[in-house]
């Protein structure tokens, strides 16, 4: 069965032409498998957008030259030209379009246009390329004081970790695989308590990972808020591969070198699993899409330890390795505020558990 990848790509220039960069994000299912970005020097906006497309297709071809690819971009020009409906008159773009065709078989690639707000991840990477690799002063992000005095209504996200399962007390690996435990009695009791607390916050939207433990926790919140649950696999826990269900001691004994690599780097993925870096890319993109879909709303998200730790890290601008310095307890609440106009994120609280005392 052919593998299927989703590629979102973007590019930009500060001036047209001007200092330019591209960004591209490669997904396989709900997992982000690659983030790509680079500074191009002086180029046009359209050349930068094509460059992001080429980089993404090259990366996918290296993963699987027979894979099917769904390309989504907010550039109507690139989508229409690569679909064969518009002519390519610019010589530089003709060359890049040919590189895209050579990078991965055109018969395996389809193109579709998306609104800009759905392409925020790739856009952010393109700006990162211009800021960090282009030697420019990054756009100011420390605007929280000013934001608090403005009239814009931010999106507020209440992240709720699910209740305890049979694996929680022993801190066994519990990811997104077939090992899908339900809540134990204490976990269900605490889910009822956190539901009471969330109800006082009056969320307008309720999202959840569709795994059993998050579903049960979300059902308790739904019962008190009368909100429908919107399930999405993007909120799945990190995939721990063949370690799922194992204790740390068991992994240390059976996979000592792999375990040491895992605790030493957020870029390392357990055998058959997902790295913390990849989880961070997934959560980053999921938050952008949430804000684009529900601007100015209060949103409750029932998720998992790794997902919420990444959300906290991203809100504070922490390095990928900082996830090793964050912990989130079962049925705790962590709150993040995001301003839709520019995506500014602010951590309001982390690991609140007063409702459980």
C-alpha positions as CSV (number, residue, x, y, z in Angstrom):
1,X,0.0,0.0,0.0
2,X,1.4,3.4,-1.0
3,X,2.4,5.8,1.7
4,X,0.6,9.2,1.6
5,X,2.1,12.5,2.6
6,X,0.6,16.0,3.0
7,X,2.9,18.9,2.1
8,X,2.1,22.5,3.1
9,X,4.6,25.1,1.7
10,X,5.0,28.8,1.7
11,X,7.5,31.5,0.9
12,X,7.9,35.2,1.3
13,X,10.1,38.2,0.5
14,X,10.5,41.5,2.3
15,X,10.3,43.6,-0.8
16,X,9.4,42.0,-4.2
17,X,12.2,41.2,-5.0
18,X,13.8,41.4,-1.6
19,X,15.3,39.2,1.1
20,X,13.4,35.9,0.8
21,X,12.9,32.6,2.5
22,X,10.7,29.5,2.4
23,X,9.1,27.1,4.7
24,X,7.6,23.6,4.2
25,X,6.0,21.1,6.5
26,X,5.6,17.3,5.7
27,X,2.9,15.3,7.3
28,X,2.2,11.6,7.3
29,X,-1.2,11.0,8.9
30,X,-1.4,13.2,12.0
31,X,2.4,13.1,12.4
32,X,4.6,16.0,11.2
33,X,7.7,14.2,9.9
34,X,9.7,17.2,8.7
35,X,10.1,20.9,9.0
36,X,12.1,22.6,6.3
37,X,13.1,26.3,5.9
38,X,15.9,28.2,4.3
39,X,17.0,31.8,3.4
40,X,17.2,32.4,-0.4
41,X,19.0,35.8,-0.6
42,X,17.2,38.3,-2.9
43,X,14.3,36.8,-4.7
44,X,10.6,37.4,-5.5
45,X,7.8,36.2,-3.4
46,X,6.7,33.7,-6.1
47,X,10.2,32.2,-6.4
48,X,10.3,31.8,-2.6
49,X,6.9,29.9,-2.7
50,X,8.2,27.6,-5.5
51,X,11.3,27.0,-3.5
52,X,9.3,25.8,-0.5
53,X,7.4,23.4,-2.8
54,X,10.6,22.0,-4.3
55,X,12.2,21.5,-0.9
56,X,9.2,19.6,0.4
57,X,9.0,17.3,-2.6
58,X,12.7,16.5,-2.4
59,X,12.3,15.6,1.2
60,X,9.3,13.4,0.5
61,X,11.0,11.6,-2.4
62,X,13.9,10.8,-0.1
63,X,11.4,9.2,2.3
64,X,9.5,7.2,-0.3
65,X,9.8,7.8,-4.1
66,X,6.5,6.0,-4.7
67,X,4.5,7.9,-2.1
68,X,1.3,9.8,-3.0
69,X,1.5,13.5,-2.2
70,X,-1.2,16.1,-1.5
71,X,0.3,19.6,-1.8
72,X,-1.6,22.4,-0.2
73,X,-0.5,26.0,-0.6
74,X,-2.0,29.5,-0.2
75,X,-0.4,30.6,-3.5
76,X,-3.1,30.4,-6.2
77,X,-0.3,31.1,-8.7
78,X,1.8,28.0,-7.8
79,X,-1.2,25.7,-7.4
80,X,-2.7,26.7,-10.8
81,X,0.6,26.6,-12.6
82,X,1.7,23.2,-11.2
83,X,-1.8,21.8,-11.9
84,X,-1.3,22.8,-15.6
85,X,-4.1,25.3,-15.8
86,X,-2.0,28.5,-16.0
87,X,1.1,29.1,-18.1
88,X,4.4,29.8,-16.4
89,X,5.9,32.9,-18.0
90,X,8.7,33.8,-15.5
91,X,11.9,32.0,-16.5
92,X,13.0,31.5,-12.9
93,X,9.7,30.0,-11.9
94,X,9.8,27.7,-15.0
95,X,13.1,26.4,-13.8
96,X,11.7,25.8,-10.3
97,X,8.6,24.2,-11.6
98,X,10.7,21.8,-13.6
99,X,12.7,21.0,-10.4
100,X,9.5,20.3,-8.6
101,X,8.4,17.8,-11.4
102,X,11.8,16.2,-11.2
103,X,11.8,16.0,-7.4
104,X,8.8,13.6,-7.3
105,X,6.7,12.0,-10.0
106,X,4.0,14.5,-11.1
107,X,1.6,11.5,-11.5
108,X,1.8,11.0,-7.7
109,X,1.2,14.7,-6.7
110,X,-2.0,16.7,-6.5
111,X,-2.3,20.4,-5.7
112,X,-5.0,22.3,-3.9
113,X,-5.3,25.9,-2.6
114,X,-5.9,26.7,1.1
115,X,-6.6,30.0,2.8
116,X,-3.5,31.7,4.3
117,X,-4.7,31.0,7.9
118,X,-4.5,27.3,7.2
119,X,-0.9,27.6,6.1
120,X,0.4,29.3,9.3
121,X,3.0,26.7,10.1
122,X,4.8,27.0,6.8
123,X,4.5,30.8,6.8
124,X,6.1,30.9,10.2
125,X,9.0,28.8,9.0
126,X,9.5,31.1,6.0
127,X,9.7,34.1,8.4
128,X,12.0,32.1,10.6
129,X,14.3,31.6,7.6
130,X,14.4,35.3,6.9
131,X,14.9,36.2,10.6
132,X,17.4,33.7,11.7
133,X,19.2,32.6,8.6
134,X,19.0,35.9,6.8
135,X,20.6,37.9,9.5
136,X,17.7,40.2,10.1
137,X,16.4,41.3,13.4
138,X,13.5,39.0,14.3
139,X,10.0,40.5,14.4
140,X,9.2,41.6,17.9
141,X,7.2,39.0,19.8
142,X,7.3,40.4,23.3
143,X,4.2,42.4,23.0
144,X,2.1,40.9,25.8
145,X,1.9,44.2,27.8
146,X,0.5,46.0,24.8
147,X,-1.9,43.2,23.9
148,X,-3.4,43.3,27.3
149,X,-4.4,46.9,26.8
150,X,-6.0,46.3,23.3
151,X,-9.5,45.5,22.4
152,X,-8.7,42.3,20.5
153,X,-10.4,39.3,22.1
154,X,-7.9,36.4,22.3
155,X,-8.5,32.7,22.0
156,X,-8.2,31.0,25.4
157,X,-7.3,27.3,25.5
158,X,-7.8,25.2,28.6
159,X,-5.7,22.1,28.2
160,X,-6.9,19.3,30.5
161,X,-4.9,16.1,30.9
162,X,-7.0,12.9,31.2
163,X,-7.5,11.1,34.4
164,X,-5.4,8.2,35.7
165,X,-5.2,4.8,34.0
166,X,-3.6,1.5,35.1
167,X,-0.4,2.7,33.5
168,X,-0.2,6.2,35.1
169,X,0.9,5.4,38.7
170,X,4.0,3.5,37.4
171,X,4.6,6.1,34.8
172,X,4.6,3.5,32.0
173,X,4.7,4.6,28.4
174,X,1.2,5.2,27.3
175,X,1.1,6.6,23.8
176,X,-1.3,6.4,20.8
177,X,-1.0,2.7,19.9
178,X,-3.4,-0.2,20.4
179,X,-2.5,-0.2,24.1
180,X,-5.4,2.1,24.9
181,X,-6.3,2.0,28.6
182,X,-9.4,3.2,30.2
183,X,-9.7,5.4,33.4
184,X,-9.5,3.6,36.7
185,X,-11.9,4.5,39.5
186,X,-9.7,7.3,40.9
187,X,-9.1,8.6,37.4
188,X,-12.9,8.7,36.7
189,X,-13.5,10.4,40.1
190,X,-10.9,13.1,39.3
191,X,-12.3,13.5,35.8
192,X,-15.6,14.5,37.4
193,X,-13.9,17.0,39.6
194,X,-12.0,18.7,36.8
195,X,-15.2,18.7,34.8
196,X,-16.8,20.8,37.6
197,X,-13.8,23.3,37.4
198,X,-13.9,23.5,33.7
199,X,-17.7,24.2,33.7
200,X,-17.1,27.3,35.8
201,X,-14.8,28.6,33.1
202,X,-17.6,28.4,30.6
203,X,-15.8,27.0,27.5
204,X,-17.6,27.5,24.2
205,X,-15.9,24.6,22.4
206,X,-14.8,21.1,23.6
207,X,-12.1,19.2,21.7
208,X,-10.5,15.9,22.6
209,X,-8.1,13.2,21.6
210,X,-10.2,10.2,20.6
211,X,-8.3,7.7,22.8
212,X,-10.3,6.0,25.5
213,X,-8.8,7.8,28.5
214,X,-9.3,11.3,27.0
215,X,-12.7,10.4,25.7
216,X,-13.9,9.4,29.1
217,X,-12.5,12.6,30.7
218,X,-14.1,14.7,27.9
219,X,-17.5,13.0,28.4
220,X,-17.5,14.2,32.0
221,X,-16.9,17.8,30.9
222,X,-19.5,17.5,28.1
223,X,-22.1,16.3,30.7
224,X,-21.7,19.5,32.7
225,X,-21.2,22.0,29.9
226,X,-23.7,20.5,27.3
227,X,-21.0,20.9,24.7
228,X,-20.5,18.4,21.8
229,X,-17.1,16.7,21.8
230,X,-15.1,17.4,18.6
231,X,-12.6,14.5,18.4
232,X,-9.3,14.9,16.5
233,X,-6.3,12.6,16.3
234,X,-4.0,15.6,16.1
235,X,-4.3,15.7,19.9
236,X,-3.1,12.1,20.2
237,X,-0.3,11.4,22.7
238,X,3.3,11.0,21.4
239,X,3.7,7.6,19.7
240,X,6.2,5.7,21.8
241,X,6.5,2.8,19.3
242,X,7.4,-0.6,20.6
243,X,7.9,0.9,24.1
244,X,4.2,1.5,24.6
245,X,3.0,-0.2,27.8
246,X,6.5,-0.7,29.1
247,X,7.9,0.7,32.3
248,X,11.0,2.9,32.3
249,X,12.9,0.1,34.0
250,X,11.8,-2.4,31.4
251,X,12.9,-0.1,28.5
252,X,16.2,0.5,30.3
253,X,16.8,-3.2,30.5
254,X,15.7,-4.2,27.0
255,X,16.8,-1.1,25.1
256,X,19.6,0.6,27.1
257,X,21.3,2.4,24.2
258,X,18.0,3.5,22.7
259,X,16.7,4.7,26.1
260,X,19.9,6.8,26.7
261,X,19.5,8.3,23.2
262,X,15.8,9.2,24.0
263,X,16.5,10.9,27.3
264,X,19.5,12.8,25.7
265,X,17.8,14.3,22.7
266,X,14.2,15.5,21.9
267,X,15.0,14.6,18.3
268,X,15.3,10.9,19.0
269,X,12.3,8.7,18.3
270,X,11.7,5.4,20.1
271,X,11.9,2.4,17.7
272,X,8.8,2.6,15.5
273,X,7.6,5.8,17.3
274,X,7.6,9.6,17.2
275,X,10.2,12.0,18.5
276,X,9.4,14.8,20.9
277,X,10.5,17.2,18.2
278,X,7.9,15.8,15.8
279,X,5.3,15.9,18.5
280,X,6.1,19.6,19.0
281,X,5.7,20.3,15.3
282,X,2.3,18.6,15.4
283,X,1.1,20.5,18.5
284,X,2.4,23.8,17.1
285,X,0.4,23.4,13.9
286,X,-2.7,22.1,15.8
287,X,-2.7,25.2,18.0
288,X,-2.5,27.5,14.9
289,X,-5.4,25.7,13.3
290,X,-7.4,25.8,16.5
291,X,-7.0,29.6,16.7
292,X,-7.8,30.1,13.0
293,X,-11.0,28.0,13.5
294,X,-12.1,29.5,16.8
295,X,-10.8,33.0,17.0
296,X,-11.7,34.7,20.2
297,X,-13.3,31.6,21.7
298,X,-12.8,29.8,25.0
299,X,-11.7,26.2,24.0
300,X,-11.3,23.2,26.3
301,X,-8.9,20.6,24.9
302,X,-8.7,17.2,26.6
303,X,-5.3,15.8,25.8
304,X,-2.2,14.0,27.1
305,X,0.9,14.7,29.1
306,X,3.3,15.1,26.1
307,X,0.9,17.2,24.1
308,X,0.3,19.6,27.0
309,X,4.0,19.8,27.9
310,X,4.7,20.8,24.3
311,X,1.9,23.4,24.3
312,X,3.5,25.0,27.5
313,X,6.9,24.9,25.9
314,X,5.7,26.6,22.7
315,X,3.8,29.3,24.6
316,X,6.9,30.2,26.6
317,X,9.3,30.0,23.6
318,X,11.3,27.2,25.2
319,X,13.9,25.2,23.3
320,X,12.8,21.7,22.2
321,X,14.9,20.1,25.1
322,X,12.9,22.1,27.7
323,X,10.1,19.5,27.5
324,X,12.3,17.4,29.8
325,X,11.9,20.1,32.5
326,X,8.0,20.2,32.4
327,X,5.6,17.8,34.0
328,X,1.8,17.7,33.8
329,X,-0.4,15.8,36.3
330,X,-3.5,13.8,35.5
331,X,-6.7,16.0,35.5
332,X,-4.7,19.2,35.8
333,X,-5.5,22.4,33.8
334,X,-3.0,24.5,31.9
335,X,-4.2,27.7,30.2
336,X,-2.8,29.5,27.2
337,X,-4.0,32.7,25.6
338,X,-3.4,33.4,21.9
339,X,-4.1,36.6,20.0
340,X,-5.5,35.6,16.5
341,X,-4.1,38.7,14.7
342,X,-0.5,37.7,15.0
343,X,-0.4,34.4,16.9
344,X,1.2,35.9,20.1
345,X,0.9,33.2,22.8
346,X,0.9,33.7,26.6
347,X,1.0,31.0,29.3
348,X,-1.6,31.9,31.9
349,X,-1.2,28.8,34.2
350,X,0.3,25.4,34.2
351,X,-0.6,22.2,36.0
352,X,-3.4,23.7,38.1
353,X,-4.8,21.1,40.5
354,X,-6.6,23.0,43.2
355,X,-9.9,21.3,42.3
356,X,-8.4,17.9,43.3
357,X,-7.4,18.9,46.9
